[in-house]
Amino acid sequence: MDRRLPDPAHSLRRRDLIRNSVVAGAGLAAATSVLGRAAVALAGPADAKEPKYKTKHVIVVAFAGGVRQRDCVGTPQNVPNLMRIAKKGTVMTAVKAANLGHYGAALAIFTGCPEAQGIRQNERGTSPTLFEYVRKQADLPAHEVWLSTAAGAQTVNFTYGTDPEYGAKYGANLIGTDGLFNAEFRDLIQGFGQVSVPSAEESARIEKLAKSLDPGWLEGTKADGFANDPSANLRIQRYILEELRGDTAAITGPGAGDAKAIRVARNLLRLFRPRVVGVVLQNADVAHGSYNSYVEVIRRNDQEVGLLWDAVQADPVLRDTTSIFVLPEFGRDAALNQRNGLDHGDGSEDLHRIFCVAAGPDFKQDKVLQKPVDAFDICPTVADLFGVKTPEAKGKSIRGLFA
């Protein structure tokens, strides 16, 4: 893991900001809770059982929002980057969706269980997530496991479940892009300018924003014993400022939320090189009202996934040690509705049968796997790569994927 500090040209002002924020009792250390308790101690994980695979880093992209197979791998011109990645890996064309509710179906990808939650339910699942399994059994600190989402209250629940043997202390760091790119928060950080000591009012605003933008983690912050290590704070601060001042914050248009979530994941990999990164998308649900807008979201997401993959390939540490999984939570109806859009309720094969593209150093290359598997098999497959078990999962590792 890269432990380099920020560029020297920026160090003085940022060190002052952190030091003075601590004196003020709030400041940036509080603001970093927006990133889901990301400012953790940088002590390395304890030695775990050495896995037998080359994979050391995993990216799981839930291409959620309801995406048909025929509009992606069935129409290669819509997803040229995904097909390019597939040439380096395997396309699974007979993946069965876990259920037909956005929330439960997407959650199943991360828990390995056929979750029953419907589209509007918003309770944490009872099963441990992939993040919890890997963090507990591989003894990974929180800064090694991240989840980037396209927003929404339900996405908080993907980070951990309610199983008493796991739970919040083994959850993923959450970045919801609606919080990170909140206009008030962005203006506040940029407004520091040359100010070295935040005023009491500014400190109070930061703390208020931190609590309101990432409420899902507040319940476990103290209990989990996370520490604001100074070097971690510097790196988190650098990350926040780069995001808020960079191109990601300016993304607009159809699918902007998804594009930001993927871009955030790419930047996380570049700066932290974490062991696990999950990405949950959802903008494809625009399909209800417009098929053309839905395809536009697919194409834009494909472009961002391609940039994500290229960033991995350009990194000497990640290139030969990273595996990626990309799959929807379910598909969509076979026929257009009266609005020239696509719903998801006809029970057709287009709805139930989805796809998964998987590429990495341990997988078969340029192959198509037609054997039926379940979407909730992804969780135990990823766990297998890390040499950990998923005792509560119902899925099984997809052995046919491995070289």
TAZI-V136064 format. One record per residue. N is the residue number from 0. PHI is phi in whole degrees, -180 to 180 (* if undefined). PSI is psi in radians with two decimals (NA if undefined). Layout:
N_PHI_PSI / N_PHI_PSI
This chain:
0_*_2.36 / 1_-75_2.08 / 2_-107_0.29 / 3_-65_2.52 / 4_-83_2.94 / 5_-60_2.90 / 6_-57_2.44 / 7_-57_-0.57 / 8_-62_-0.39 / 9_-107_-0.11 / 10_-65_-0.78 / 11_-61_-0.90 / 12_-63_-0.67 / 13_-72_-0.67 / 14_-62_-0.74 / 15_-62_-0.72 / 16_-62_-0.77 / 17_-68_-0.82 / 18_-60_-0.79 / 19_-73_-0.49 / 20_-66_-0.68 / 21_-63_-0.74 / 22_-61_-0.69 / 23_-72_-0.27 / 24_91_0.00 / 25_-144_-1.77 / 26_63_-2.68 / 27_-67_-0.54 / 28_-60_-0.63 / 29_-72_-0.67 / 30_-62_-0.50 / 31_-70_-0.23 / 32_-66_-0.28 / 33_-57_-0.52 / 34_-88_0.36 / 35_72_0.88 / 36_60_0.64 / 37_-70_-0.44 / 38_-80_1.46 / 39_-113_2.89 / 40_-63_2.51 / 41_-92_0.31 / 42_-63_2.39 / 43_-69_2.77 / 44_-68_2.63 / 45_-66_2.74 / 46_-62_2.24 / 47_-114_3.01 / 48_-60_2.23 / 49_-68_2.06 / 50_-69_2.78 / 51_-90_0.02 / 52_-107_2.81 / 53_-77_-0.41 / 54_-64_2.22 / 55_-120_-0.27 / 56_-135_2.45 / 57_-134_2.39 / 58_-117_2.22 / 59_-118_1.99 / 60_-105_1.91 / 61_-83_1.73 / 62_-76_1.04 / 63_-83_3.06 / 64_110_-0.06 / 65_88_1.70 / 66_-132_2.15 / 67_-75_2.56 / 68_-62_-0.71 / 69_-67_-0.37 / 70_-91_-0.07 / 71_-118_-1.68 / 72_-66_-0.32 / 73_-82_-0.22 / 74_-133_1.38 / 75_-54_-0.52 / 76_-67_-0.34 / 77_-77_-0.48 / 78_-134_1.05 / 79_-61_-0.57 / 80_-74_-0.69 / 81_-64_-0.67 / 82_-69_-0.58 / 83_-65_-0.71 / 84_-66_-0.69 / 85_-61_-0.55 / 86_-63_-0.44 / 87_-94_0.06 / 88_-151_-2.44 / 89_-130_2.44 / 90_-103_2.11 / 91_-97_2.04 / 92_-103_0.00 / 93_-128_0.92 / 94_-92_2.23 / 95_-94_2.25 / 96_-66_2.55 / 97_-71_-0.76 / 98_-159_-2.98 / 99_-117_0.39 / 100_-108_2.26 / 101_-48_-0.88 / 102_-65_-0.96 / 103_-63_-0.69 / 104_-67_-0.68 / 105_-72_-0.69 / 106_-60_-0.64 / 107_-60_-0.56 / 108_-60_-0.60 / 109_-95_-0.31 / 110_-102_-0.36 / 111_77_0.28 / 112_-126_2.55 / 113_-75_1.39 / 114_-59_2.55 / 115_-99_-0.09 / 116_-61_2.47 / 117_-89_-3.03 / 118_-66_-0.52 / 119_-109_0.00 / 120_-71_2.64 / 121_-145_0.78 / 122_-110_2.61 / 123_-62_2.57 / 124_-72_2.78 / 125_-86_-0.21 / 126_-97_2.58 / 127_-65_2.65 / 128_-94_2.93 / 129_-53_-0.72 / 130_-61_-0.73 / 131_-68_-0.77 / 132_-58_-0.85 / 133_-69_-0.76 / 134_-65_-0.72 / 135_-71_-0.89 / 136_-79_-0.53 / 137_-94_0.00 / 138_56_0.89 / 139_-93_2.39 / 140_-72_2.88 / 141_-63_-0.55 / 142_-73_-0.04 / 143_-94_-0.09 / 144_-137_2.10 / 145_-132_2.68 / 146_-133_2.14 / 147_-110_2.22 / 148_-126_2.82 / 149_-88_0.23 / 150_103_3.05 / 151_107_2.46 / 152_-63_-0.61 / 153_-67_-0.47 / 154_-65_-0.40 / 155_-57_-0.58 / 156_-76_-0.19 / 157_-75_-0.28 / 158_-76_-0.58 / 159_-164_2.81 / 160_-108_-2.89 / 161_-102_0.06 / 162_-59_2.16 / 163_-64_-0.32 / 164_-81_-0.17 / 165_-129_-1.93 / 166_87_-2.82 / 167_-57_-0.63 / 168_-69_-0.19 / 169_-116_0.20 / 170_-76_2.99 / 171_-85_2.65 / 172_-69_2.27 / 173_-106_2.27 / 174_-123_1.88 / 175_-95_2.08 / 176_-66_-0.32 / 177_-70_-0.48 / 178_-84_-0.82 / 179_-61_-0.62 / 180_-105_0.32 / 181_-55_2.28 / 182_-60_-0.71 / 183_-66_-0.75 / 184_-65_-0.73 / 185_-62_-0.81 / 186_-65_-0.63 / 187_-64_-0.84 / 188_-64_-0.81 / 189_-66_-0.51 / 190_-72_-0.21 / 191_-59_-0.69 / 192_49_-2.13 / 193_-92_0.07 / 194_-72_2.20 / 195_-95_-0.45 / 196_-123_1.97 / 197_-63_2.49 / 198_-71_2.93 / 199_-60_-0.66 / 200_-66_-0.75 / 201_-64_-0.74 / 202_-62_-0.72 / 203_-65_-0.67 / 204_-66_-0.72 / 205_-60_-0.82 / 206_-63_-0.71 / 207_-63_-0.77 / 208_-63_-0.75 / 209_-59_-0.72 / 210_-72_-0.65 / 211_-81_-0.50 / 212_-85_-0.39 / 213_-136_1.02 / 214_-66_-0.40 / 215_-63_-0.44 / 216_-96_-0.21 / 217_-63_-0.54 / 218_-64_-0.42 / 219_-119_0.10 / 220_-59_-0.93 / 221_-72_-0.72 / 222_-62_-0.53 / 223_-83_-0.20 / 224_69_0.54 / 225_-75_2.44 / 226_-112_2.57 / 227_-92_1.38 / 228_-64_2.33 / 229_-56_-0.74 / 230_-68_-0.60 / 231_-66_-0.71 / 232_-60_-0.71 / 233_-61_-0.76 / 234_-71_-0.67 / 235_-65_-0.72 / 236_-61_-0.78 / 237_-59_-0.74 / 238_-63_-0.84 / 239_-58_-0.87 / 240_-65_-0.67 / 241_-64_-0.71 / 242_-67_-0.81 / 243_-70_-0.49 / 244_-100_-0.08 / 245_-96_-2.92 / 246_-72_-0.46 / 247_-61_-0.74 / 248_-64_-0.39 / 249_-92_0.00 / 250_-66_2.27 / 251_-137_3.12 / 252_91_-3.08 / 253_-57_2.30 / 254_76_0.28 / 255_-62_-0.67 / 256_-62_-0.78 / 257_-64_-0.78 / 258_-61_-0.71 / 259_-65_-0.74 / 260_-62_-0.72 / 261_-70_-0.70 / 262_-64_-0.70 / 263_-61_-0.76 / 264_-60_-0.70 / 265_-63_-0.75 / 266_-70_-0.59 / 267_-61_-0.77 / 268_-63_-0.72 / 269_-64_-0.72 / 270_-89_-0.68 / 271_-109_-0.39 / 272_48_0.95 / 273_-69_2.92 / 274_-80_-0.63 / 275_-134_2.28 / 276_-131_2.12 / 277_-103_2.56 / 278_-133_2.21 / 279_-116_2.03 / 280_-100_2.92 / 281_-161_-0.08 / 282_-70_-0.25 / 283_-64_-0.24 / 284_-68_-0.10 / 285_-60_-0.22 / 286_-57_-0.50 / 287_-53_-0.65 / 288_-105_-0.26 / 289_-161_2.04 / 290_-65_-0.70 / 291_-63_-0.71 / 292_-66_-0.66 / 293_-61_-0.78 / 294_-66_-0.62 / 295_-63_-0.70 / 296_-64_-0.75 / 297_-58_-0.82 / 298_-66_-0.68 / 299_-68_-0.72 / 300_-65_-0.65 / 301_-61_-0.72 / 302_-62_-0.76 / 303_-69_-0.67 / 304_-63_-0.64 / 305_-63_-0.74 / 306_-66_-0.64 / 307_-61_-0.83 / 308_-64_-0.72 / 309_-64_-0.65 / 310_-64_-0.67 / 311_-63_-0.79 / 312_-68_-0.42 / 313_-85_-0.18 / 314_-95_2.12 / 315_-64_-0.44 / 316_-82_-0.70 / 317_-85_-0.48 / 318_-51_-0.86 / 319_-102_0.20 / 320_-131_0.17 / 321_-117_2.31 / 322_-115_2.57 / 323_-130_2.48 / 324_-124_2.30 / 325_-131_2.12 / 326_-157_2.59 / 327_-76_2.97 / 328_-86_-0.58 / 329_-162_3.09 / 330_-96_-2.48 / 331_-145_3.06 / 332_-61_2.78 / 333_-74_-0.54 / 334_-121_2.70 / 335_-69_2.60 / 336_-87_-3.04 / 337_-69_-0.28 / 338_-93_0.17 / 339_62_0.62 / 340_-123_-2.95 / 341_-131_2.13 / 342_-91_-2.94 / 343_-145_1.45 / 344_-162_0.16 / 345_-88_-0.08 / 346_72_0.20 / 347_-76_2.97 / 348_-65_-0.56 / 349_-59_-0.50 / 350_-84_-0.77 / 351_-87_-0.50 / 352_-101_2.03 / 353_-117_-2.94 / 354_-133_2.91 / 355_-146_2.28 / 356_-103_2.19 / 357_-130_2.25 / 358_-139_2.52 / 359_169_3.04 / 360_-67_-0.27 / 361_-106_0.06 / 362_-106_2.79 / 363_-64_2.61 / 364_-111_2.45 / 365_54_0.83 / 366_-124_2.72 / 367_-118_2.14 / 368_-103_1.98 / 369_-100_-0.06 / 370_-68_2.32 / 371_-62_2.34 / 372_-137_2.98 / 373_-108_2.63 / 374_-59_-0.56 / 375_-81_0.09 / 376_-79_-0.24 / 377_-65_-0.76 / 378_-56_-0.96 / 379_-66_-0.44 / 380_-68_-0.78 / 381_-64_-0.75 / 382_-59_-0.67 / 383_-58_-0.71 / 384_-61_-0.53 / 385_-94_0.01 / 386_72_0.48 / 387_-116_2.84 / 388_-101_2.75 / 389_-126_1.29 / 390_-63_-0.45 / 391_-94_-0.14 / 392_-77_2.61 / 393_-96_-0.37 / 394_-77_3.02 / 395_-130_2.66 / 396_-62_2.39 / 397_-83_1.55 / 398_-65_-0.55 / 399_-67_-0.19 / 400_-79_-0.50 / 401_-80_2.52 / 402_-72_NA
